[in-house]
Amino acid sequence: MTDIQDKIFDWNEVADLFGIPDQSMPREEERDRILERINALSCRYGREYVIKKITLQTTH
């Protein structure tokens, strides 16, 4: 795997992190937009940063 591949998320990981059930999945365009934003942050700051931010946002 390349360095970038080690940093990016796929949709299943994002759904697990946010606790999004299968029946309430957003449309493909919205999923792509969400993944783009999350992966941009991940490439810039790293996966751990993104996971911590998501965890803090969903617990408050």
C-alpha positions in Angstrom: 0.0 0.0 0.0 1.1 3.5 -0.7 1.2 6.2 2.0 -2.0 7.7 0.7 -3.9 4.4 0.6 -2.9 3.9 4.3 -4.6 7.2 5.1 -7.9 7.2 3.2 -11.2 5.7 4.4 -13.7 3.7 2.5 -17.4 4.2 3.0 -17.9 1.1 5.2 -15.3 2.5 7.7 -17.0 5.8 7.7 -20.5 4.2 8.2 -19.0 2.2 11.1 -17.4 5.3 12.7 -20.6 7.3 12.5 -22.9 4.4 13.3 -24.9 4.8 10.1 -27.2 1.8 9.6 -27.6 0.3 6.1 -31.2 1.4 5.8 -30.3 5.1 6.2 -27.4 5.3 3.8 -27.1 8.6 2.0 -27.3 8.8 -1.8 -24.1 8.0 -3.7 -23.4 11.7 -4.4 -23.6 12.6 -0.8 -21.5 9.6 0.2 -18.8 10.7 -2.3 -18.9 14.3 -0.9 -18.5 13.0 2.7 -15.7 10.7 1.7 -13.9 13.4 -0.1 -14.0 15.7 2.9 -13.0 13.0 5.3 -10.2 11.7 3.1 -8.8 15.2 2.5 -8.5 15.7 6.3 -7.0 12.3 6.6 -4.4 12.9 4.0 -3.6 16.3 5.7 -3.6 15.3 9.4 -3.7 11.4 9.5 -6.3 8.8 10.2 -5.9 9.0 14.0 -6.8 12.7 13.9 -10.0 12.0 11.8 -11.1 9.2 14.0 -10.6 11.3 17.2 -12.5 14.2 15.6 -15.4 11.9 14.6 -15.5 10.3 18.0 -15.5 13.7 19.8 -18.3 15.0 17.5 -20.5 12.0 17.9 -20.2 11.8 21.7 -21.1 15.4 22.4 
